[in-house]
Amino acid sequence: MLKQLACASLLLALPLSARAESVWIGGMSFAESTGVGYLGVVMPFPGRRLSDGWSQSVFVDYVHYEYDLGSDRVVGRAKGIKYSIGREFELDSGFLGASAGVSLSRTDLSPDDPNNLSRGTRTRPVVEMQWRSKDQGDWSTRAYGQYVVGARRSLISGFVGKRLDNSMAIGPQVSTNGDPSYRVHGLALAVSGWKIGKVDVGANVGAEHSEGGKTGPAWGITLVMYRPD
């Protein structure tokens, strides 16, 4: 049922974004104990533009993770879809955004963990905050935070990069994400602003540590494409 809802939501977003400006965002990251993939679109409301500040978004995602439960190693697989309404504010040095919405997810655990707050099919509120600096200046900064109410699941990431002559930026990226059953922390060297046609590409290579687990290599990639109306 969740897979059908996710497909239907993206199919609905496709014709809407084809007639109006939109920003498409996709990405994936992999480490020894986690794997994440996501795809979404950010659109203005009918008759509006993204520069007005208000927007709506639809995202689907897939998360694979592992954590220890006593002597067992639990493998979790979560599929989700999220709809949010957001507002962006322009400041002197960048853009600050906030959004709120609802998340529908399905998490399967093997072996089962009845105390995991995310297990099964859940519908929960989600709130987000984000920051991105303006293109001018010697430094590029980004930050993102997400919290799923009820599941106590959070995601926080931040990037500080030195701008190069070709508008790319390179620097450290830190992250932490998870819920009470597991949490992972990442540190990587990231590059952003690499242009391939109309697509803005970002990549990172580093290490990820799972609380109570191991530290191992991790890498990720993000793709952002702006489509004018």
Secondary structure, DSSP 4 states (H G I P E B T S, - for coil): -HHHHHHHHHHHHHHHHHHS-EEEEEEEEEESSEEEEEEEEEEPPTT--GGGSEEEEEEEEEEEEEEEETTEEEEEEEEEEEEEEEEEEE-SSEEEEEEEEEEEEEEEEES--TT-TT-EEEEEEEEEEEEEE-S-SSEEEEEEEEEETTTTEEEEEEEEEEEPTTS-EEEEEEEEEEETTEEEEEEEEEEEEEEETTEEEEEEEEEEEETTS-EEEEEEEEEEEEE--
